[in-house]
């Protein structure tokens, strides 16, 4: 996700005994330098906002389940998985993505009636069976593999850095946890 920012500069820029005058602030594109956990949290918040913005449609009895699942697949899931190819996810991140998906699917498919006529919450297995498609974690992992293939086949700096083999030893100790 790139953000367009206005860089406010002073009127002059001193560089090695010379001054360069600035004419006007120029828009620059800054890539976000963030910790992955923060980025994933922002994606989940954005997907939740989208979900609650569409909550009247998900509650509607006029729309079919198929239309509601299409809304989820086309609008909410891409927001949640934007730039997921570059995430180094933890188990907790995957759990939070799964919770988001199940919350939306429970709203789409609604409760079920048991033998006594009482309403019950659907189990995770029932939701998987009713939805009948790949869950959000599987889609995230497949897009990560697809992106890795693009990186591996790329030429230039990105491809050479990916295929580079270090000639030094790894540091002692346990690797840091992801």
Secondary structure as a PSIPRED ss2 file (coil, helix, strand):
# PSIPRED VFORMAT (PSIPRED V4.0)

   1 X C   1.000  0.000  0.000
   2 X E   0.000  0.000  1.000
   3 X E   0.000  0.000  1.000
   4 X E   0.000  0.000  1.000
   5 X E   0.000  0.000  1.000
   6 X E   0.000  0.000  1.000
   7 X E   0.000  0.000  1.000
   8 X C   1.000  0.000  0.000
   9 X C   1.000  0.000  0.000
  10 X C   1.000  0.000  0.000
  11 X C   1.000  0.000  0.000
  12 X E   0.000  0.000  1.000
  13 X E   0.000  0.000  1.000
  14 X E   0.000  0.000  1.000
  15 X E   0.000  0.000  1.000
  16 X C   1.000  0.000  0.000
  17 X C   1.000  0.000  0.000
  18 X E   0.000  0.000  1.000
  19 X E   0.000  0.000  1.000
  20 X E   0.000  0.000  1.000
  21 X E   0.000  0.000  1.000
  22 X C   1.000  0.000  0.000
  23 X C   1.000  0.000  0.000
  24 X C   1.000  0.000  0.000
  25 X C   1.000  0.000  0.000
  26 X E   0.000  0.000  1.000
  27 X E   0.000  0.000  1.000
  28 X E   0.000  0.000  1.000
  29 X E   0.000  0.000  1.000
  30 X E   0.000  0.000  1.000
  31 X E   0.000  0.000  1.000
  32 X C   1.000  0.000  0.000
  33 X C   1.000  0.000  0.000
  34 X C   1.000  0.000  0.000
  35 X C   1.000  0.000  0.000
  36 X H   0.000  1.000  0.000
  37 X H   0.000  1.000  0.000
  38 X H   0.000  1.000  0.000
  39 X H   0.000  1.000  0.000
  40 X H   0.000  1.000  0.000
  41 X H   0.000  1.000  0.000
  42 X H   0.000  1.000  0.000
  43 X H   0.000  1.000  0.000
  44 X H   0.000  1.000  0.000
  45 X H   0.000  1.000  0.000
  46 X H   0.000  1.000  0.000
  47 X H   0.000  1.000  0.000
  48 X H   0.000  1.000  0.000
  49 X H   0.000  1.000  0.000
  50 X H   0.000  1.000  0.000
  51 X H   0.000  1.000  0.000
  52 X H   0.000  1.000  0.000
  53 X H   0.000  1.000  0.000
  54 X C   1.000  0.000  0.000
  55 X H   0.000  1.000  0.000
  56 X H   0.000  1.000  0.000
  57 X H   0.000  1.000  0.000
  58 X H   0.000  1.000  0.000
  59 X H   0.000  1.000  0.000
  60 X C   1.000  0.000  0.000
  61 X C   1.000  0.000  0.000
  62 X C   1.000  0.000  0.000
  63 X C   1.000  0.000  0.000
  64 X C   1.000  0.000  0.000
  65 X H   0.000  1.000  0.000
  66 X H   0.000  1.000  0.000
  67 X H   0.000  1.000  0.000
  68 X H   0.000  1.000  0.000
  69 X H   0.000  1.000  0.000
  70 X H   0.000  1.000  0.000
  71 X H   0.000  1.000  0.000
  72 X H   0.000  1.000  0.000
  73 X H   0.000  1.000  0.000
  74 X H   0.000  1.000  0.000
  75 X H   0.000  1.000  0.000
  76 X H   0.000  1.000  0.000
  77 X H   0.000  1.000  0.000
  78 X H   0.000  1.000  0.000
  79 X H   0.000  1.000  0.000
  80 X H   0.000  1.000  0.000
  81 X C   1.000  0.000  0.000
  82 X C   1.000  0.000  0.000
  83 X C   1.000  0.000  0.000
  84 X H   0.000  1.000  0.000
  85 X H   0.000  1.000  0.000
  86 X H   0.000  1.000  0.000
  87 X C   1.000  0.000  0.000
  88 X C   1.000  0.000  0.000
  89 X C   1.000  0.000  0.000
  90 X C   1.000  0.000  0.000
  91 X H   0.000  1.000  0.000
  92 X H   0.000  1.000  0.000
  93 X H   0.000  1.000  0.000
  94 X H   0.000  1.000  0.000
  95 X H   0.000  1.000  0.000
  96 X H   0.000  1.000  0.000
  97 X H   0.000  1.000  0.000
  98 X H   0.000  1.000  0.000
  99 X H   0.000  1.000  0.000
 100 X H   0.000  1.000  0.000
 101 X H   0.000  1.000  0.000
 102 X H   0.000  1.000  0.000
 103 X H   0.000  1.000  0.000
 104 X H   0.000  1.000  0.000
 105 X H   0.000  1.000  0.000
 106 X H   0.000  1.000  0.000
 107 X H   0.000  1.000  0.000
 108 X H   0.000  1.000  0.000
 109 X H   0.000  1.000  0.000
 110 X C   1.000  0.000  0.000
 111 X C   1.000  0.000  0.000
 112 X E   0.000  0.000  1.000
 113 X E   0.000  0.000  1.000
 114 X C   1.000  0.000  0.000
 115 X C   1.000  0.000  0.000
 116 X C   1.000  0.000  0.000
 117 X C   1.000  0.000  0.000
 118 X C   1.000  0.000  0.000
 119 X E   0.000  0.000  1.000
 120 X E   0.000  0.000  1.000
 121 X C   1.000  0.000  0.000
 122 X C   1.000  0.000  0.000
 123 X C   1.000  0.000  0.000
 124 X H   0.000  1.000  0.000
 125 X H   0.000  1.000  0.000
 126 X H   0.000  1.000  0.000
 127 X H   0.000  1.000  0.000
 128 X H   0.000  1.000  0.000
 129 X H   0.000  1.000  0.000
 130 X H   0.000  1.000  0.000
 131 X H   0.000  1.000  0.000
 132 X C   1.000  0.000  0.000
 133 X C   1.000  0.000  0.000
 134 X C   1.000  0.000  0.000
 135 X C   1.000  0.000  0.000
 136 X H   0.000  1.000  0.000
 137 X H   0.000  1.000  0.000
 138 X H   0.000  1.000  0.000
 139 X H   0.000  1.000  0.000
 140 X H   0.000  1.000  0.000
 141 X H   0.000  1.000  0.000
 142 X H   0.000  1.000  0.000
 143 X H   0.000  1.000  0.000
 144 X H   0.000  1.000  0.000
 145 X H   0.000  1.000  0.000
 146 X H   0.000  1.000  0.000
 147 X H   0.000  1.000  0.000
 148 X H   0.000  1.000  0.000
 149 X H   0.000  1.000  0.000
 150 X H   0.000  1.000  0.000
 151 X H   0.000  1.000  0.000
 152 X H   0.000  1.000  0.000
 153 X H   0.000  1.000  0.000
 154 X C   1.000  0.000  0.000
 155 X C   1.000  0.000  0.000
 156 X C   1.000  0.000  0.000
 157 X H   0.000  1.000  0.000
 158 X H   0.000  1.000  0.000
 159 X H   0.000  1.000  0.000
 160 X H   0.000  1.000  0.000
 161 X H   0.000  1.000  0.000
 162 X H   0.000  1.000  0.000
 163 X H   0.000  1.000  0.000
 164 X C   1.000  0.000  0.000
 165 X C   1.000  0.000  0.000
 166 X C   1.000  0.000  0.000
 167 X C   1.000  0.000  0.000
 168 X C   1.000  0.000  0.000
 169 X C   1.000  0.000  0.000
 170 X C   1.000  0.000  0.000
 171 X C   1.000  0.000  0.000
 172 X C   1.000  0.000  0.000
 173 X C   1.000  0.000  0.000
 174 X C   1.000  0.000  0.000
 175 X C   1.000  0.000  0.000
 176 X C   1.000  0.000  0.000
 177 X C   1.000  0.000  0.000
 178 X C   1.000  0.000  0.000
